[in-house]
């Protein structure tokens, strides 16, 4: 099993925390593009996909861990679109 497949399985398991960089890798692998809205976007990151809904996230700080409620929302969206 490849690293990206392991990251997808971990995400599907809805862990209490999930690393931002791993989430970004998974979304990009699923066809999303990471977009920042110019120089003043701050920590707001938009992930766009040709056919799936837009995902807008705040990059966590000062740490790098996504919280469970964010993970649940992302997994629900990806499963609804049959991407995960």
C-alpha positions, 0 to 999 in steps of 0.5 A, spaced: 500 500 500 502 506 498 503 512 502 498 516 499 493 510 500 495 509 507 494 517 508 487 516 505 485 510 510 487 514 516 483 520 514 477 515 513 478 512 520 476 520 522 482 520 527 482 526 532 487 530 529 490 529 522 496 533 519 495 539 515 500 537 510 498 530 509 491 532 508 493 537 503 497 531 499 490 527 500 486 532 497 491 534 491 491 526 490 484 526 489 484 532 484 483 538 488 488 544 487 490 548 493 489 556 492 490 562 496 487 568 495 492 573 494 498 576 498 493 577 504 489 571 504 492 569 511 491 562 513 485 561 509 486 556 503 481 554 498 481 547 495 478 547 488 476 541 484 473 541 477 467 537 479 467 536 487 464 542 491 469 547 494 473 546 500 475 552 504 479 551 510 483 555 515 490 552 516 492 551 523 496 555 527 501 555 531 500 547 530 499 543 524 494 539 526 487 539 524 481 538 529 476 532 529 470 537 527 474 539 520 476 532 519 469 529 519 466 535 515 472 533 509 470 526 510 463 527 509 464 531 503 469 527 499 464 520 501 458 524 498 462 526 492 465 518 492 472 521 492 474 517 498 
